[in-house]
Amino acid sequence: MTDKLRVAVMGAGGRMGRSIIASLLDTEEAVLAAAVEDPESSLVGSDSGEVAGTGKNGIAIVSDLSKVLDGIDAVIDFTRPLASMQTLVTAKNSGKLLVLGTTGFVQHQIQKIEAASVQIPICFSSNYSIGVNLVFSLLRKAATVLKGSDVEIVEAHHNKKVDAPSGTALSMGKVIAEAQGLDFEAVAVKGRNGIVGARKKDTIGFSSIRAGDIVGEHTAMFVNGGEAVEITHKAFSRRTFSDGAVKAALWLRGQKPGLYSMTDVLGLN
């Protein structure tokens, strides 16, 4: 292992992939060692730095993570569930550190992530922003103090995002439900349409907006009687997420196999 953490970026041609490449360029302790894209992508073979807009770096985008394993220590994956499952298997079998920022996993996929963490260190979070993870801590306190309030979570993202509600919005809801001793799946209302009847007590409502190039906005509303408390986070650049992902990869380097989150990385537990 070299002094610098050698990182492979999955989905290197995507929005987050390009941002992670830029973050690695600005990080002294880590270096981009490989860039991977879908085999059907027209970007395979292209210089990853040129694709990311950071300048030519001599690292060509490849189509198969397994071909570059000898030159990497860690993998960062912000792609889609099926692709990330393949990354998970490759990382587990080769003993590589894994940072997962993909959202939209179903339960059996999450169980596979948990099982793989017995063999390798994995950081798995719905959001790698320092600010968002601070919001999670604030929500625990607010949910305890404001128990009994009507809770609504409103989130907005760009028009290319494929899952809704977002992983971050769901994480916010789960934090609130746990703090209030509620079964999240039983109380979550993921959108409303038509004659839905009066609001049920202790439910957590979700509303999703998809428009333009919104990076990410999340608001948790606690409404009770004559007042409302709102906790909001707005991301203006994807660098807040990619910088956090690189920070997580560096933190994993000193950890034993296990399943960690960004709250562990930031010491917010």
Phi, psi and omega in degrees: 000130179284170178297321178273142177288124182266117190246136170258135181250119176275149183062043188298337181268356180278178182300310180288323179301315179296322180292321178295320177300317178296320179297319179297325179297329182264008182248121183289329187275351182226161181216145173289121181249338180201149178229130188234139176226167176302139181305334181274354183289140177288350182276347178302128182097344179284156175289125186295328178292321177294320178296321182281348181080019181256001182099150183304132181236357177081003179257106182283144176288129180249170184254000186215114180301324184298340181281346185240013186299327183294339184254013183229159175247332187216157178233135173244125185230113174236063185246243179228158188309312183296317178294320181293329176296322176293319176300318181302312181298316181295317179296317180298313184291336182255358177073030181268149173294147183225127172249117182251121176242006179293143176241169178093011177293147172264172190301317183292333176287321177297322178296325177291323176296315179299318181294320181293332182291350174290335184257330182223157173286129179231131170256119185232109180221152177282342182206133183255009176288136176298319181297318180296319180291331171292321177301320178304318179294319179295324180295324178301316180293314181297319182296327179288314182289323187257026179303135184102347177286157169285130183246127176230138178241123180245128180229149180225136178218175180293165186280004176260353182290134189260343182249148177206140352299161181295159177301323180293317179299317179296320178297320177301315179297320180293322177299315181294314180299316180298317181296333182260005178070033182251153174277109187305312184297332181280333186254349182286131175242100189267068180104150180227148179203135177079202181277096186261353180084175181294154180297132178276146181298141175068015175276158177238113183269149179233137174229135184238134176244135177231113184200138171053227183242035178299124183290312179169124177225134182221131177228130172254124182250129173246110186243125185210116178063236185264016180214163178220141174244129180238134176242119189234142170231135177233130176258129181257350180209146177291347179297332178297328179277317183289324176297320178294322180295320178293320177301319179295319179298318179294321180294322181298333185304330182258012185256154173282163175308138181167170178256116184242167176229175180294335176294328175292315181302319184270356180069034183264000181289000000 
